[in-house]
Amino acid sequence: MKLILSDKPIILPETCSDVKIVDLSRLHIRPCIGCFGCWTKTPGKCVIRDDAVHVYPLIARSRRIIYVSRVRYGSYDTVMKTMLERAIPIQQAFIHLVQGETHHVQRHVNAKEAIMIGYGDLTMEEKQTFRQLIGRNAKNMNFERWRVRFAIPEELEQVVSEEVAAWERY
């Protein structure tokens, strides 16, 4: 599955029909409450019943994914950060070592090729911080390969279209 998870509406050419686009800005996703119910009460399922329960299974099943997020202070913007925190049910409470670091065991999550597209009027320091964050997240999010790309808001759809077109060449 090919997935685009975006914090704003993205329109692609009609030739990209096999790509699922999830516009998080149009969904009702409440913040994680840290109850760990997804690990103890209902393993693999969040106890909060909102739109996130339809999104995190898509993340788990995807093999190629593009995350599109405005960068705020070197991190994801609120709607993307909230969704990523709510995707914790695709991980287990158990920990294992990955390259000498402790990380959660994944729960039926496909390995991924991921592209993180950060956009906004960014300083070099914000870009560097965002790249470091993605590098850390990549180990927990089951990324086999990943890269970060930046865009200004006016060119965002063009950048996303270029990345989707690159998928089509593989």
N, C-alpha and C positions, 0 to 999 in steps of 0.2 A: 504494500500500500504506500502511496505517496501522499503526504500530508503537508499542508501549510497551516501553521498556527499563527494567527496574526492579532495584534492589538488594535487593528483598524481595518476597514473594508479594503480588500484587494480585488481588482478585476483583471483577469487574465484573458488572453486571446482564446477564442472558442476551440482552438486546436488542442488545448490542454484539458480535455474532458476527463482524463483518468486521474486527475489530481483533486483531492478533497481539500477544500478551503474552509477553515473554521475561523470566523470573525468573533473573537472573544469579546469585543466591545458591544456586541448585540446580545450577549448571553447574561444570564443571572447566575453569577458565581460568588458565593459567599466565602469569606476567609476561613482557612483551617482554624479549628478551635483547639488543636493539640490534644485531643482526647485519646488518640491512638486506637479508637474504635475500629479503624480499618485494619488493624493488626490483631485486635483481641476479640471484639464483639462480632464483627462481620468481616473476616479476613478477605482482603482484596477488594472490599467495597466500602466507600465512605459512608458514614452514618448521616451526613448532611445530604438531603435530597434536593438537589438543584441541577443546573445544566452541566456542572463539572462531571457528574457521573456518566454523561454521554461522551465526554471529551477524553478522559484519561484512558479508556480502552482503545481509542483511536491512536493515541500516542504509543501505547504498548504494541499495537499491531503494525505500526508503520515501519517500513524499512528505510525509507528516505523521508526526511522531514526538513522543512524550512521554518524556523522560528523568526517572526518579524516583530520587533519591539522597539519602541522609542527607548533611548538610553537616558536614564536619569541618574546623575551622580555616579556614573560608571556601572550601573546595574539595570536590570529590567524595569520597565515602568510597571505601575501597580497592577494592571489587569493581567499581564503576563506572569508576574511574580506570584500573584494570587493563584492562578491556574497551576503553575508549576508546584506550588506548595500543596495544592489539592490533589496532585497526581501521585502523592505518596502511597496510595493503595497498590500501585503497580510494583512496589518494593515490599520486601518482607522485613520483619523486625530483626532478622538475623544479620549478623555482620561477618564479612570475610575480608581477607587481605587482597588488595589490588595494588601491585607495584609498591609493596611495603606500607600501604595506607589502608585504614579500615573504611569499608563502604558497605552499603546495604546489598543483600542478595536480591536480585530481580525476580519478579513473579510473572513468568510467562511473557517476557518482554523481548521482542525481536531486536537483534543488533541493528544499529542504525548508521546511516550516512547522514550527517546533520550539517546544516548551514544556518548560522545565526546571522541575521541581518539586523544590525542596530542602526537606527536613524535618529537624526536630530542635528542641531548645531553643536558639534562636539569638540572639546579640546583634546589635545594629544593625551593628556593625563586620563581623561574619561575613557578614551579608546583603549589605552593600555590596561586600565582597571577592568573594563568589560572583557577584554581578551583573557585576562587572568581568571576572572569569574567563570567564563565559559570553559576554560581548561579544567578548572576544578569540577564544574558541573558535569563535564563530559564523562568522567569516571563513574559518576553515580547514575548517569542517564543511559548507559549502555551504548555509547557512541564508538563504533569501530574507527570511523574517520569523521573529522569535523573541521570546519573552518569558520572564520568570522569575516564578515564583510560589512562595510559601512556605507550609508547612503544619506543624501540630503532628502528631506521629505518630498520635494518636487520630482525626484528621480526614483522614488521607492518602487513604484509598480514596474518601471523599466528594469530595475535591478532584479526584482523577483522574477519577472518574465525571462530574463537572461539565464537565471539559475534553473528554472523549470525547463527551458530549451536545452540546457546542458544535460539534464536528466534524460531527455529524449534521444540524445546522441549515444547514450550508453546502452 
